[in-house]
Amino acid sequence: MSQEKLGEAIGLTFQQVQKYERGANRIGASRLFDLSRVLDVPVSFFFDDMGEDAQSSSPAAVIKGEAVTTAAGPGDERNPMAKRETLELVRAYYSITDESVRRKVYELAKTLGGSDKT
């Protein structure tokens, strides 16, 4: 989905969507809810696999003086969970309706990725 189409779906310009994507603007709870509906993912998707570094950089941690900064944040290209490709791959995977085929794709991906130990 393009930034322009996403913006139209939630009532924003693509420039505003870019600011969210780059982290220039914070995303409020209601906007996050809108994004989850348009992207067809649960709101929790945006918090799944949140590392301890990100958790310790929360506003509450900053207020308490416990914030930790890291070189690789959630929008960093080194973070595979921040890539559009990851979301598209997960959507494609879960769109496979035959459970046995989906399991075979899973096993294939693990094998190709070198983590075929179950």
MIPA-220172 format. One line per 3 residues: their letters; for each residue x, y, z of N, C-alpha, C. Coordinates in Angstrom, 1 decimal. Layout:
a = X Y Z X Y Z X Y Z ~ ...
***
This chain:
msq = 0.9 -1.2 0.0 0.0 0.0 0.0 0.9 1.2 0.0 ~ 0.6 2.2 -0.9 1.4 3.4 -0.9 1.1 4.3 0.2 ~ 2.0 5.2 0.5 1.8 6.2 1.6 0.6 7.1 1.2
ekl = 0.4 7.3 0.0 -0.7 8.2 -0.5 -2.1 7.5 -0.2 ~ -2.1 6.2 -0.6 -3.4 5.4 -0.3 -3.6 5.2 1.2 ~ -2.6 5.0 1.9 -2.8 4.9 3.4 -3.3 6.2 3.9
gea = -2.7 7.3 3.5 -3.1 8.6 4.0 -4.6 8.9 3.6 ~ -5.0 8.5 2.4 -6.4 8.7 2.0 -7.3 7.9 2.9 ~ -6.9 6.7 3.2 -7.7 5.8 4.0 -7.9 6.3 5.4
igl = -7.0 7.0 6.0 -7.1 7.5 7.4 -7.2 9.0 7.4 ~ -7.4 9.7 6.3 -7.7 11.1 6.2 -6.5 12.0 6.4 ~ -5.4 11.6 5.9 -4.1 12.4 6.0 -3.5 12.5 4.7
tfq = -2.6 13.5 4.5 -1.8 13.6 3.3 -0.6 12.6 3.4 ~ 0.0 12.2 2.2 1.1 11.3 2.3 2.3 11.9 3.0 ~ 2.4 13.2 3.0 3.5 13.8 3.8 3.3 13.6 5.3
qvq = 2.1 13.6 5.8 1.9 13.3 7.2 2.2 11.9 7.5 ~ 1.8 11.0 6.6 2.1 9.6 6.8 3.6 9.4 6.8 ~ 4.4 10.1 5.9 5.8 10.0 5.9 6.4 10.4 7.3
kye = 5.8 11.5 7.9 6.3 12.0 9.2 6.1 10.9 10.2 ~ 5.0 10.2 10.2 4.8 9.1 11.1 5.8 8.0 10.9 ~ 6.0 7.6 9.6 6.9 6.5 9.3 8.3 6.8 9.7
rga = 8.8 8.1 9.5 10.1 8.5 9.9 10.3 8.7 11.4 ~ 9.2 8.8 12.1 9.2 9.0 13.5 9.3 10.5 13.9 ~ 9.1 11.4 12.9 9.1 12.8 13.1 7.9 13.2 14.0
nri = 6.7 12.5 13.8 5.5 12.8 14.6 5.2 11.5 15.3 ~ 4.7 11.7 16.5 4.2 10.6 17.3 2.8 10.2 16.9 ~ 2.5 8.9 17.0 1.1 8.4 16.6 0.3 8.3 17.8
gas = -0.8 9.0 17.9 -1.7 8.8 19.0 -2.5 7.5 19.0 ~ -3.2 7.2 20.0 -3.9 5.9 20.2 -5.0 5.8 19.1 ~ -5.7 6.8 18.9 -6.8 6.7 17.9 -6.3 6.6 16.5
rlf = -5.2 7.3 16.2 -4.6 7.1 14.9 -4.0 5.7 14.7 ~ -3.4 5.2 15.8 -2.9 3.8 15.7 -4.0 2.8 15.5 ~ -5.1 3.1 16.1 -6.3 2.2 15.9 -6.7 2.3 14.4
dls = -6.8 3.5 13.8 -7.2 3.7 12.4 -6.2 2.9 11.5 ~ -4.9 3.1 11.8 -3.9 2.4 11.0 -4.0 0.9 11.1 ~ -4.3 0.3 12.3 -4.5 -1.1 12.4 -5.7 -1.6 11.6
rvl = -6.7 -0.8 11.5 -7.9 -1.2 10.8 -7.6 -1.2 9.3 ~ -6.9 -0.2 8.8 -6.6 0.0 7.4 -5.6 -1.1 6.9 ~ -4.6 -1.4 7.8 -3.6 -2.4 7.5 -4.1 -3.8 7.8
dvp = -5.2 -3.9 8.4 -5.8 -5.2 8.7 -4.9 -6.0 9.7 ~ -4.5 -5.4 10.7 -3.7 -6.0 11.8 -4.2 -5.6 13.1 ~ -4.1 -6.4 14.1 -4.5 -5.9 15.5 -3.6 -4.8 16.0
vsf = -4.1 -4.0 16.8 -3.3 -2.9 17.4 -2.0 -3.5 18.0 ~ -2.2 -4.6 18.6 -1.0 -5.2 19.3 0.1 -5.6 18.4 ~ -0.2 -5.6 17.1 0.9 -5.9 16.1 2.0 -4.9 16.2
ffd = 1.7 -3.6 16.5 2.7 -2.6 16.6 3.5 -2.7 17.8 ~ 3.2 -3.5 18.7 3.9 -3.7 20.0 4.5 -5.1 20.1 ~ 4.1 -6.0 19.3 4.7 -7.4 19.4 6.2 -7.3 19.1
dmg = 6.9 -8.1 19.9 8.3 -8.2 19.7 9.0 -6.9 20.0 ~ 8.4 -6.0 20.8 9.1 -4.8 21.2 10.2 -5.2 22.2 ~ 11.4 -4.8 21.8 12.6 -5.1 22.6 12.6 -4.4 23.9
eda = 13.5 -4.8 24.8 13.6 -4.2 26.1 14.1 -2.7 25.9 ~ 14.9 -2.5 24.9 15.5 -1.2 24.6 14.3 -0.2 24.4 ~ 13.4 -0.6 23.5 12.2 0.2 23.2 11.4 0.4 24.4
qss = 11.1 -0.6 25.2 10.3 -0.5 26.4 10.9 0.4 27.4 ~ 12.2 0.4 27.5 12.9 1.2 28.5 13.0 2.7 28.0 ~ 12.6 2.9 26.7 12.7 4.3 26.2 11.3 4.9 26.2
spa = 10.3 4.3 26.8 9.0 4.8 26.9 8.9 6.1 27.6 ~ 7.8 6.9 27.4 7.7 8.1 28.1 7.8 7.9 29.7 ~ 7.2 6.9 30.2 7.3 6.6 31.6 8.7 6.4 32.1
avi = 9.5 5.7 31.3 10.9 5.5 31.6 11.7 6.8 31.5 ~ 11.4 7.6 30.6 12.1 8.9 30.4 11.8 9.8 31.6 ~ 10.5 9.8 32.1 10.1 10.6 33.2 10.9 10.1 34.5
kge = 11.0 8.8 34.6 11.7 8.2 35.8 13.2 8.3 35.7 ~ 13.7 8.8 34.5 15.1 8.8 34.3 15.8 7.5 34.1 ~ 14.9 6.5 33.6 15.4 5.2 33.3 15.6 4.9 31.8
avt = 15.4 5.9 31.0 15.4 5.7 29.6 16.8 5.2 29.1 ~ 16.8 4.4 28.1 18.0 3.8 27.5 17.9 4.2 26.0 ~ 19.0 4.7 25.4 19.0 5.0 24.0 19.9 4.0 23.3
taa = 19.5 3.6 22.1 20.3 2.7 21.3 20.5 3.2 19.9 ~ 21.5 2.7 19.2 21.7 3.1 17.9 20.7 2.6 16.9 ~ 20.1 1.5 17.1 19.2 0.9 16.2 17.8 0.9 16.8
gpg = 17.0 1.9 16.4 15.6 2.1 16.8 14.7 1.3 16.0 ~ 13.4 1.3 16.3 12.4 0.5 15.6 12.2 0.9 14.1 ~ 12.6 2.1 13.7 12.5 2.5 12.3 13.8 2.3 11.6
der = 14.8 1.8 12.3 16.1 1.5 11.7 16.0 0.4 10.6 ~ 16.7 0.6 9.5 16.6 -0.4 8.4 17.3 -1.7 8.8 ~ 18.1 -1.7 9.8 18.7 -3.0 10.3 17.7 -3.8 11.1
npm = 16.5 -3.3 11.4 15.5 -4.0 12.2 14.5 -4.6 11.2 ~ 14.5 -5.9 11.0 13.6 -6.5 10.0 12.1 -6.3 10.3 ~ 11.8 -6.1 11.6 10.4 -5.9 12.0 9.9 -4.6 11.5
akr = 10.8 -3.6 11.2 10.4 -2.3 10.7 10.2 -2.2 9.2 ~ 10.4 -3.3 8.5 10.3 -3.2 7.1 8.9 -3.6 6.6 ~ 8.5 -2.9 5.5 7.2 -3.2 4.9 7.2 -4.7 4.4
etl = 8.3 -5.1 3.9 8.5 -6.5 3.3 8.0 -7.5 4.4 ~ 8.4 -7.3 5.6 8.0 -8.2 6.7 6.5 -8.3 6.9 ~ 5.8 -7.2 6.9 4.4 -7.2 7.0 3.7 -7.9 5.8
elv = 4.2 -7.6 4.6 3.7 -8.2 3.4 3.9 -9.7 3.4 ~ 5.1 -10.2 3.9 5.4 -11.6 4.0 4.4 -12.3 5.0 ~ 4.2 -11.7 6.1 3.4 -12.3 7.1 1.9 -12.3 6.6
ray = 1.5 -11.3 6.0 0.1 -11.3 5.4 0.0 -12.4 4.4 ~ 0.9 -12.5 3.5 0.9 -13.5 2.5 0.9 -14.9 3.1 ~ 1.7 -15.1 4.1 1.8 -16.4 4.8 0.4 -16.8 5.4
ysi = -0.2 -15.8 6.1 -1.5 -16.1 6.7 -2.7 -16.2 5.8 ~ -2.4 -15.7 4.5 -3.5 -15.8 3.5 -3.5 -17.2 2.9 ~ -2.5 -18.1 3.2 -2.6 -19.5 2.8 -3.6 -20.2 3.6
tde = -4.7 -20.6 3.0 -5.8 -21.2 3.8 -5.5 -22.7 4.2 ~ -4.8 -23.4 3.4 -4.5 -24.8 3.7 -3.4 -24.9 4.7 ~ -3.8 -25.3 5.9 -2.8 -25.4 7.0 -1.6 -26.2 6.7
svr = -1.8 -27.3 6.0 -0.6 -28.2 5.7 0.4 -27.5 4.8 ~ -0.2 -26.7 3.8 0.7 -26.0 2.9 1.4 -24.9 3.6 ~ 0.6 -24.2 4.5 1.2 -23.1 5.3 2.4 -23.6 6.1
rkv = 2.2 -24.8 6.7 3.3 -25.4 7.6 4.5 -25.7 6.7 ~ 4.3 -26.2 5.5 5.4 -26.5 4.6 6.1 -25.2 4.2 ~ 5.4 -24.2 3.9 6.0 -22.9 3.6 6.9 -22.4 4.8
yel = 6.3 -22.6 6.0 7.1 -22.2 7.2 8.4 -23.0 7.3 ~ 8.3 -24.3 7.1 9.5 -25.1 7.2 10.5 -24.8 6.2 ~ 10.0 -24.5 4.9 10.9 -24.1 3.9 11.6 -22.8 4.2
akt = 10.9 -21.8 4.7 11.5 -20.5 5.1 12.5 -20.7 6.2 ~ 12.2 -21.6 7.2 13.2 -21.8 8.2 14.5 -22.5 7.7 ~ 14.3 -23.4 6.8 15.4 -24.1 6.2 16.3 -23.2 5.3
lgg = 15.6 -22.4 4.5 16.4 -21.4 3.7 17.1 -20.4 4.5 ~ 16.5 -20.0 5.6 17.0 -19.0 6.5 18.1 -19.6 7.5 ~ 18.3 -20.9 7.4 19.3 -21.5 8.2 18.9 -21.8 9.7
sdk = 17.6 -21.6 9.9 17.2 -21.9 11.3 16.1 -23.1 11.3 ~ 16.5 -24.2 10.6 15.6 -25.3 10.5 15.6 -26.2 11.7 ~ 16.1 -25.8 12.8 16.0 -26.6 14.0 14.7 -26.4 14.7
t = 13.9 -27.4 14.9 12.6 -27.3 15.5 12.6 -27.8 16.9
***
